[in-house]
């Protein structure tokens, strides 16, 4: 049989490749400690699990859900947005998602025709560009450079590219760099989108994982943002719900309607009992619980940053997200450094090149590893100094 040519264009999915390497090493008897994928090790709160147990006994929740979600779920999202960002959303400006990844992947089908261009940050979550490729489009990569605070420089986008672009993707608090947005960046994006008639998709999945008093804004708080864009959120990161697959997109009604139309043809929505978990999470999770959950990540952040600094790596101390973005020593590629750490110390990190060309020269470490494993991983690195850079 013959498979579609588009599969030949797919890069290996980064996290699947990492999981395979971990499995290989463990099969060899190696005790591997993973700072790879960002998958919270902390359990889903009990009150959210109780909502699942209660509603899963209700026979109507055993049937097909609607692709645009329960009205109660959309209402809970609207209430949360009002409390959190002082933004009032209409019912047609909201759609629940089977995880933010699903909505991000489907969004390209709403906006991209063969030959169209998507403006995609580099480094970035790979699904932005993969979704574009599936829709027949081309990704124009916008480098996120440390000297520019890991912000895209929109002035460097060629005029012909800007005029052909259909969508601009961006993500703050940023994965993988940990960078933060400024009001000026949001305003610049809105102005660019209006000048070139470009839709904006903002991935805000890490907005609630914050430290040191930082409070992340919403792109939709920016004047004019609702005219041009939508915002994606995930309950996975905020409430430790990666396994339940639930998120949301909100914003411009035309874009939300397009996403609902695509979803209604390609998926059957979130199981209703899981939506009731989402309602409980959004309505009844206390600020105290969220602060305590983030404090766990803050402590891990400080331990990891201090340990990496002690062995000579250049590391920023992020105020949001649960990733550490560390610069590789001179002469080392990200893959070489990741291989060195895995082979010599059984410690898994993610090579920055996996997030794009501009990610080369960095590694990413996730803080979603239990405390005792974090301590053991850092102990393995104590006193370690990199050997001379390997030949390329």
MILO-953482 format. One record per residue (C-alpha): residue number from 1; chain; x, y, z; residue in one letter. Coordinates in nm, 2 decimals, decimal comma. Each point is the difference from the previous one (the first is absolute). Layout:
<site NUM A <X Y Z> a>;
...
END
This chain:
<site 1 A <0,00 0,00 0,00> x>;
<site 2 A <0,11 0,36 -0,05> x>;
<site 3 A <-0,01 0,25 0,29> x>;
<site 4 A <-0,06 0,37 -0,04> x>;
<site 5 A <0,31 0,20 -0,11> x>;
<site 6 A <-0,06 0,24 0,29> x>;
<site 7 A <0,12 -0,26 0,24> x>;
<site 8 A <0,34 0,02 -0,16> x>;
<site 9 A <0,01 0,36 0,11> x>;
<site 10 A <-0,07 -0,07 0,36> x>;
<site 11 A <0,30 0,03 0,23> x>;
<site 12 A <0,03 -0,26 0,28> x>;
<site 13 A <-0,23 0,11 0,28> x>;
<site 14 A <0,25 0,13 0,26> x>;
<site 15 A <-0,15 -0,14 0,31> x>;
<site 16 A <-0,07 -0,34 -0,15> x>;
<site 17 A <0,37 -0,03 -0,09> x>;
<site 18 A <0,10 0,10 0,35> x>;
<site 19 A <-0,24 -0,26 0,15> x>;
<site 20 A <0,16 -0,27 -0,23> x>;
<site 21 A <0,35 0,09 0,12> x>;
<site 22 A <-0,11 -0,02 0,36> x>;
<site 23 A <-0,16 -0,34 -0,06> x>;
<site 24 A <0,32 -0,13 -0,17> x>;
<site 25 A <0,22 0,12 0,29> x>;
<site 26 A <-0,24 -0,15 0,26> x>;
<site 27 A <-0,01 -0,33 -0,19> x>;
<site 28 A <0,38 0,00 0,05> x>;
<site 29 A <-0,04 0,03 0,37> x>;
<site 30 A <0,08 0,37 0,03> x>;
<site 31 A <-0,18 0,21 0,26> x>;
<site 32 A <-0,10 0,29 -0,22> x>;
<site 33 A <-0,12 0,33 0,15> x>;
<site 34 A <-0,20 0,20 -0,25> x>;
<site 35 A <-0,02 0,38 -0,02> x>;
<site 36 A <-0,15 -0,04 -0,35> x>;
<site 37 A <-0,37 0,03 -0,07> x>;
<site 38 A <-0,20 0,26 0,21> x>;
<site 39 A <-0,26 -0,24 0,15> x>;
<site 40 A <-0,09 0,09 0,36> x>;
<site 41 A <0,08 -0,26 0,26> x>;
<site 42 A <-0,24 0,15 0,25> x>;
<site 43 A <-0,35 -0,16 0,01> x>;
<site 44 A <-0,31 0,16 -0,12> x>;
<site 45 A <-0,18 0,17 0,30> x>;
<site 46 A <-0,25 -0,22 0,18> x>;
<site 47 A <-0,29 0,23 -0,04> x>;
<site 48 A <0,05 -0,02 -0,38> x>;
<site 49 A <0,01 -0,38 0,02> x>;
<site 50 A <-0,31 -0,01 0,21> x>;
<site 51 A <-0,18 0,19 -0,28> x>;
<site 52 A <0,10 -0,27 -0,24> x>;
<site 53 A <-0,11 -0,28 0,23> x>;
<site 54 A <-0,34 0,16 0,06> x>;
<site 55 A <-0,09 0,09 -0,36> x>;
<site 56 A <0,14 -0,32 -0,16> x>;
<site 57 A <-0,30 -0,19 0,16> x>;
<site 58 A <-0,25 0,22 -0,18> x>;
<site 59 A <-0,11 -0,18 -0,32> x>;
<site 60 A <-0,03 0,32 -0,22> x>;
<site 61 A <0,38 0,03 0,05> x>;
<site 62 A <0,05 -0,34 -0,16> x>;
<site 63 A <-0,11 0,13 -0,35> x>;
<site 64 A <0,17 0,20 -0,27> x>;
<site 65 A <0,09 0,35 0,11> x>;
<site 66 A <-0,05 0,31 -0,22> x>;
<site 67 A <0,31 0,13 -0,18> x>;
<site 68 A <-0,06 0,35 0,14> x>;
<site 69 A <-0,02 -0,12 0,36> x>;
<site 70 A <-0,26 0,01 0,27> x>;
<site 71 A <-0,17 0,34 0,05> x>;
<site 72 A <0,10 -0,03 0,37> x>;
<site 73 A <0,37 -0,05 -0,10> x>;
<site 74 A <-0,01 0,31 -0,23> x>;
<site 75 A <-0,16 0,20 0,29> x>;
<site 76 A <0,27 -0,12 0,24> x>;
<site 77 A <0,27 0,12 -0,24> x>;
<site 78 A <-0,17 0,34 -0,04> x>;
<site 79 A <-0,02 0,04 0,38> x>;
<site 80 A <0,37 -0,09 0,04> x>;
<site 81 A <0,11 0,24 -0,27> x>;
<site 82 A <-0,20 0,28 0,17> x>;
<site 83 A <0,15 -0,07 0,34> x>;
<site 84 A <0,35 -0,05 -0,13> x>;
<site 85 A <0,04 0,26 -0,27> x>;
<site 86 A <-0,31 0,22 0,03> x>;
<site 87 A <-0,11 -0,10 -0,35> x>;
<site 88 A <-0,36 -0,06 -0,08> x>;
<site 89 A <-0,05 -0,28 -0,26> x>;
<site 90 A <-0,31 -0,09 -0,19> x>;
<site 91 A <-0,12 -0,36 -0,04> x>;
<site 92 A <0,11 0,00 -0,37> x>;
<site 93 A <0,35 0,12 0,10> x>;
<site 94 A <0,09 -0,32 0,19> x>;
<site 95 A <0,06 -0,36 -0,10> x>;
<site 96 A <0,13 -0,28 0,23> x>;
<site 97 A <0,27 -0,22 -0,14> x>;
<site 98 A <0,12 -0,36 0,03> x>;
<site 99 A <0,32 0,15 0,14> x>;
<site 100 A <0,15 0,32 -0,14> x>;
<site 101 A <0,21 -0,21 -0,24> x>;
<site 102 A <-0,31 -0,12 -0,18> x>;
<site 103 A <-0,12 0,36 -0,06> x>;
<site 104 A <0,35 0,12 -0,10> x>;
<site 105 A <0,03 -0,28 -0,25> x>;
<site 106 A <-0,35 0,05 -0,15> x>;
<site 107 A <0,04 0,38 -0,02> x>;
<site 108 A <0,22 -0,02 -0,31> x>;
<site 109 A <-0,29 -0,17 -0,18> x>;
<site 110 A <-0,21 0,31 0,07> x>;
<site 111 A <0,25 0,25 -0,14> x>;
<site 112 A <0,26 -0,16 -0,23> x>;
<site 113 A <-0,05 -0,09 -0,37> x>;
<site 114 A <0,27 -0,17 -0,21> x>;
<site 115 A <0,27 0,25 -0,06> x>;
<site 116 A <-0,09 0,23 0,29> x>;
<site 117 A <0,25 0,11 0,26> x>;
<site 118 A <-0,02 -0,03 0,38> x>;
<site 119 A <0,24 0,22 0,21> x>;
<site 120 A <0,14 -0,23 0,27> x>;
<site 121 A <0,24 0,07 0,28> x>;
<site 122 A <0,33 -0,19 0,02> x>;
<site 123 A <0,06 -0,17 0,24> x>;
<site 124 A <-0,36 -0,10 0,07> x>;
<site 125 A <-0,25 -0,28 0,07> x>;
<site 126 A <0,03 -0,22 -0,32> x>;
<site 127 A <-0,38 -0,02 -0,06> x>;
<site 128 A <-0,02 0,35 -0,13> x>;
<site 129 A <0,21 -0,08 -0,31> x>;
<site 130 A <-0,12 -0,37 -0,03> x>;
<site 131 A <-0,36 0,12 -0,02> x>;
<site 132 A <0,10 0,24 -0,27> x>;
<site 133 A <0,16 -0,27 -0,20> x>;
<site 134 A <-0,30 -0,23 0,03> x>;
<site 135 A <-0,21 0,28 -0,14> x>;
<site 136 A <0,23 0,04 -0,30> x>;
<site 137 A <0,16 0,33 0,12> x>;
<site 138 A <0,35 0,11 0,07> x>;
<site 139 A <0,14 0,13 0,33> x>;
<site 140 A <0,21 0,31 0,00> x>;
<site 141 A <0,21 -0,03 0,31> x>;
<site 142 A <0,04 0,31 0,22> x>;
<site 143 A <0,32 -0,04 0,21> x>;
<site 144 A <-0,03 0,06 0,37> x>;
<site 145 A <0,34 0,13 0,10> x>;
<site 146 A <0,13 0,04 0,36> x>;
<site 147 A <0,12 0,35 -0,08> x>;
<site 148 A <-0,36 0,10 -0,09> x>;
<site 149 A <-0,15 -0,15 0,32> x>;
<site 150 A <-0,11 -0,30 -0,21> x>;
<site 151 A <-0,26 0,21 -0,18> x>;
<site 152 A <-0,06 -0,01 -0,37> x>;
<site 153 A <0,13 0,30 -0,20> x>;
<site 154 A <-0,30 0,07 -0,23> x>;
<site 155 A <0,19 0,27 -0,18> x>;
<site 156 A <0,23 -0,26 -0,15> x>;
<site 157 A <-0,28 -0,19 -0,17> x>;
<site 158 A <0,03 0,07 -0,38> x>;
<site 159 A <-0,28 0,20 -0,14> x>;
<site 160 A <-0,10 -0,26 -0,25> x>;
<site 161 A <-0,01 -0,27 0,27> x>;
<site 162 A <-0,21 0,22 0,23> x>;
<site 163 A <-0,25 0,07 -0,28> x>;
<site 164 A <-0,03 -0,37 -0,08> x>;
<site 165 A <-0,03 -0,11 0,37> x>;
<site 166 A <-0,34 -0,12 0,13> x>;
<site 167 A <0,08 -0,06 0,37> x>;
<site 168 A <0,26 0,10 0,26> x>;
<site 169 A <0,07 -0,24 0,28> x>;
<site 170 A <0,16 0,11 0,33> x>;
<site 171 A <0,01 -0,13 0,36> x>;
<site 172 A <0,06 0,18 0,33> x>;
<site 173 A <0,09 -0,10 0,26> x>;
<site 174 A <0,23 -0,17 -0,25> x>;
<site 175 A <0,08 -0,37 -0,04> x>;
<site 176 A <0,29 -0,08 -0,02> x>;
<site 177 A <0,18 0,32 0,09> x>;
<site 178 A <-0,20 0,11 0,30> x>;
<site 179 A <-0,02 0,36 -0,14> x>;
<site 180 A <-0,28 0,24 0,09> x>;
<site 181 A <-0,20 0,23 -0,22> x>;
<site 182 A <-0,02 0,37 0,04> x>;
<site 183 A <-0,30 0,23 -0,07> x>;
<site 184 A <0,21 0,15 -0,28> x>;
<site 185 A <0,04 -0,34 -0,17> x>;
<site 186 A <-0,37 -0,07 0,02> x>;
<site 187 A <-0,08 0,35 -0,15> x>;
<site 188 A <0,26 -0,06 -0,27> x>;
<site 189 A <-0,16 -0,33 -0,10> x>;
<site 190 A <-0,35 0,15 -0,01> x>;
<site 191 A <0,13 0,29 -0,23> x>;
<site 192 A <0,18 -0,25 -0,22> x>;
<site 193 A <-0,31 -0,22 -0,03> x>;
<site 194 A <-0,22 0,29 -0,10> x>;
<site 195 A <0,25 0,14 -0,25> x>;
<site 196 A <0,04 -0,33 -0,18> x>;
<site 197 A <-0,34 -0,16 0,07> x>;
<site 198 A <0,15 -0,29 0,19> x>;
<site 199 A <-0,17 -0,21 0,26> x>;
<site 200 A <0,18 -0,03 0,33> x>;
<site 201 A <0,01 -0,32 0,21> x>;
<site 202 A <0,14 0,04 0,35> x>;
<site 203 A <0,09 -0,31 0,20> x>;
<site 204 A <-0,04 0,10 0,37> x>;
<site 205 A <0,02 -0,35 0,15> x>;
<site 206 A <0,25 0,09 0,26> x>;
<site 207 A <-0,17 0,32 0,12> x>;
<site 208 A <-0,09 -0,14 0,35> x>;
<site 209 A <0,34 -0,16 0,08> x>;
<site 210 A <0,18 0,31 0,14> x>;
<site 211 A <0,25 0,10 0,26> x>;
<site 212 A <0,15 0,29 0,19> x>;
<site 213 A <-0,32 0,21 -0,01> x>;
<site 214 A <-0,03 -0,01 -0,38> x>;
<site 215 A <-0,36 0,00 -0,14> x>;
<site 216 A <-0,02 -0,08 -0,37> x>;
<site 217 A <-0,23 0,21 -0,22> x>;
<site 218 A <-0,24 -0,11 -0,27> x>;
<site 219 A <0,07 0,10 -0,35> x>;
<site 220 A <-0,37 0,08 -0,03> x>;
<site 221 A <0,03 0,28 0,26> x>;
<site 222 A <0,19 0,19 -0,27> x>;
<site 223 A <-0,22 0,26 -0,19> x>;
<site 224 A <-0,10 -0,14 -0,33> x>;
<site 225 A <0,11 -0,36 0,08> x>;
<site 226 A <-0,35 -0,14 -0,02> x>;
<site 227 A <-0,03 0,14 -0,36> x>;
<site 228 A <0,29 -0,22 -0,12> x>;
<site 229 A <0,07 -0,29 0,23> x>;
<site 230 A <-0,08 -0,28 0,23> x>;
<site 231 A <0,18 -0,15 0,31> x>;
<site 232 A <0,05 -0,36 0,09> x>;
<site 233 A <0,01 -0,12 0,36> x>;
<site 234 A <0,06 -0,34 0,15> x>;
<site 235 A <-0,13 -0,14 0,33> x>;
<site 236 A <0,28 -0,25 -0,02> x>;
<site 237 A <0,27 0,23 0,14> x>;
<site 238 A <-0,20 0,20 0,24> x>;
<site 239 A <-0,19 -0,29 0,17> x>;
<site 240 A <0,23 -0,30 -0,07> x>;
<site 241 A <-0,25 -0,15 -0,25> x>;
<site 242 A <0,22 -0,10 -0,29> x>;
<site 243 A <-0,16 -0,35 -0,01> x>;
<site 244 A <-0,36 0,13 -0,02> x>;
<site 245 A <0,04 0,20 -0,32> x>;
<site 246 A <-0,18 0,32 0,05> x>;
<site 247 A <0,07 0,36 -0,11> x>;
<site 248 A <-0,17 0,30 -0,16> x>;
<site 249 A <0,03 0,26 -0,27> x>;
<site 250 A <-0,16 0,34 0,04> x>;
<site 251 A <-0,01 0,33 -0,20> x>;
<site 252 A <-0,11 0,12 -0,34> x>;
<site 253 A <-0,34 -0,14 -0,08> x>;
<site 254 A <0,08 -0,07 -0,37> x>;
<site 255 A <0,31 -0,20 0,09> x>;
<site 256 A <-0,18 -0,19 0,28> x>;
<site 257 A <-0,28 -0,09 -0,24> x>;
<site 258 A <0,25 -0,12 -0,26> x>;
<site 259 A <0,16 -0,23 0,26> x>;
<site 260 A <-0,34 -0,13 0,11> x>;
<site 261 A <-0,08 -0,09 -0,36> x>;
<site 262 A <0,33 -0,19 -0,05> x>;
<site 263 A <-0,04 -0,18 0,34> x>;
<site 264 A <-0,36 -0,10 -0,08> x>;
<site 265 A <0,12 -0,18 -0,30> x>;
<site 266 A <0,32 -0,16 0,15> x>;
<site 267 A <-0,08 -0,07 0,37> x>;
<site 268 A <-0,29 -0,06 0,23> x>;
<site 269 A <0,10 0,23 0,28> x>;
<site 270 A <0,12 -0,06 0,36> x>;
<site 271 A <-0,17 -0,27 0,20> x>;
<site 272 A <-0,26 0,17 0,21> x>;
<site 273 A <0,11 -0,13 0,33> x>;
<site 274 A <0,35 0,15 -0,07> x>;
<site 275 A <-0,17 0,33 -0,08> x>;
<site 276 A <-0,16 -0,01 0,34> x>;
<site 277 A <0,36 -0,04 0,14> x>;
<site 278 A <0,09 0,31 -0,20> x>;
<site 279 A <-0,30 0,19 0,15> x>;
<site 280 A <0,10 -0,10 0,35> x>;
<site 281 A <0,37 0,10 -0,07> x>;
<site 282 A <-0,09 0,34 -0,13> x>;
<site 283 A <-0,27 0,09 0,25> x>;
<site 284 A <0,12 -0,15 0,32> x>;
<site 285 A <0,38 -0,03 0,01> x>;
<site 286 A <0,12 0,25 0,26> x>;
<site 287 A <0,28 0,25 -0,04> x>;
<site 288 A <0,17 -0,16 0,30> x>;
<site 289 A <0,02 -0,34 -0,18> x>;
<site 290 A <0,14 0,16 -0,31> x>;
<site 291 A <0,26 0,19 0,20> x>;
<site 292 A <0,11 -0,32 0,18> x>;
<site 293 A <0,02 -0,19 -0,33> x>;
<site 294 A <0,21 0,27 -0,15> x>;
<site 295 A <0,22 0,01 0,31> x>;
<site 296 A <0,11 -0,36 -0,07> x>;
<site 297 A <0,12 0,10 -0,35> x>;
<site 298 A <0,17 0,32 0,14> x>;
<site 299 A <0,20 -0,21 0,24> x>;
<site 300 A <0,10 -0,24 -0,27> x>;
<site 301 A <0,08 0,29 -0,23> x>;
<site 302 A <0,24 0,15 0,25> x>;
<site 303 A <0,18 -0,33 0,07> x>;
<site 304 A <0,04 -0,08 -0,37> x>;
<site 305 A <0,12 0,35 -0,09> x>;
<site 306 A <0,25 0,01 0,29> x>;
<site 307 A <0,13 -0,34 -0,09> x>;
<site 308 A <0,05 0,07 -0,37> x>;
<site 309 A <0,16 0,34 0,08> x>;
<site 310 A <0,24 -0,18 0,24> x>;
<site 311 A <0,13 -0,23 -0,28> x>;
<site 312 A <0,05 0,30 -0,23> x>;
<site 313 A <-0,31 0,01 -0,22> x>;
<site 314 A <-0,16 0,34 -0,08> x>;
<site 315 A <-0,36 -0,02 0,12> x>;
<site 316 A <-0,28 0,25 0,04> x>;
<site 317 A <-0,24 -0,02 0,30> x>;
<site 318 A <-0,34 0,00 -0,16> x>;
<site 319 A <-0,30 0,16 0,17> x>;
<site 320 A <-0,25 -0,23 -0,17> x>;
<site 321 A <-0,04 -0,35 -0,14> x>;
<site 322 A <0,17 -0,31 0,11> x>;
<site 323 A <0,30 0,00 -0,23> x>;
<site 324 A <0,36 0,10 0,04> x>;
<site 325 A <0,17 0,12 -0,33> x>;
<site 326 A <0,37 -0,03 0,04> x>;
<site 327 A <0,27 0,10 -0,24> x>;
<site 328 A <0,24 -0,27 -0,12> x>;
<site 329 A <0,37 0,06 0,06> x>;
<site 330 A <0,21 0,12 -0,30> x>;
<site 331 A <0,06 -0,27 -0,25> x>;
<site 332 A <-0,29 -0,22 0,10> x>;
<site 333 A <-0,31 -0,06 -0,20> x>;
<site 334 A <-0,32 -0,06 0,20> x>;
<site 335 A <-0,02 -0,36 -0,12> x>;
<site 336 A <0,36 -0,06 0,10> x>;
<site 337 A <-0,06 0,14 0,35> x>;
<site 338 A <-0,32 -0,20 0,04> x>;
<site 339 A <0,17 -0,32 -0,11> x>;
<site 340 A <0,29 0,07 0,24> x>;
<site 341 A <-0,24 0,04 0,29> x>;
<site 342 A <-0,20 -0,31 -0,09> x>;
<site 343 A <0,29 -0,23 -0,07> x>;
<site 344 A <0,23 0,11 0,29> x>;
<site 345 A <-0,25 0,09 0,27> x>;
<site 346 A <-0,34 -0,15 -0,10> x>;
<site 347 A <-0,15 0,34 0,01> x>;
<site 348 A <-0,25 0,10 -0,28> x>;
<site 349 A <-0,02 0,35 -0,13> x>;
<site 350 A <-0,16 0,13 -0,33> x>;
<site 351 A <0,23 0,13 -0,27> x>;
<site 352 A <-0,10 0,35 -0,10> x>;
<site 353 A <0,04 -0,08 -0,37> x>;
<site 354 A <-0,32 -0,21 0,03> x>;
<site 355 A <-0,20 0,32 0,03> x>;
<site 356 A <0,16 0,16 -0,31> x>;
<site 357 A <0,32 0,13 -0,14> x>;
<site 358 A <0,01 0,29 0,24> x>;
<site 359 A <-0,02 -0,24 0,29> x>;
<site 360 A <0,35 -0,14 -0,09> x>;
<site 361 A <0,25 0,08 0,27> x>;
<site 362 A <-0,25 -0,06 0,29> x>;
<site 363 A <-0,15 -0,28 0,19> x>;
<site 364 A <-0,33 -0,01 0,18> x>;
<site 365 A <-0,07 -0,16 0,34> x>;
<site 366 A <-0,35 -0,06 0,13> x>;
<site 367 A <-0,08 0,05 0,37> x>;
<site 368 A <-0,28 -0,27 -0,01> x>;
<site 369 A <0,22 -0,26 0,17> x>;
<site 370 A <-0,07 -0,11 0,37> x>;
<site 371 A <0,22 0,18 0,25> x>;
<site 372 A <0,20 -0,30 0,10> x>;
<site 373 A <0,08 -0,07 -0,37> x>;
<site 374 A <0,09 0,36 -0,05> x>;
<site 375 A <0,24 -0,02 0,29> x>;
<site 376 A <0,16 -0,33 -0,13> x>;
<site 377 A <0,03 0,15 -0,35> x>;
<site 378 A <0,18 0,31 0,13> x>;
<site 379 A <0,22 -0,21 0,23> x>;
<site 380 A <0,13 -0,19 -0,31> x>;
<site 381 A <0,11 0,34 -0,15> x>;
<site 382 A <0,17 0,13 0,31> x>;
<site 383 A <0,36 0,07 -0,06> x>;
<site 384 A <-0,03 -0,10 -0,36> x>;
<site 385 A <0,18 0,20 -0,26> x>;
<site 386 A <-0,05 -0,05 -0,37> x>;
<site 387 A <0,29 -0,16 -0,19> x>;
<site 388 A <0,13 0,18 -0,30> x>;
<site 389 A <-0,26 0,05 -0,27> x>;
<site 390 A <-0,03 -0,29 -0,23> x>;
<site 391 A <0,09 0,03 -0,37> x>;
<site 392 A <-0,30 0,07 -0,23> x>;
END
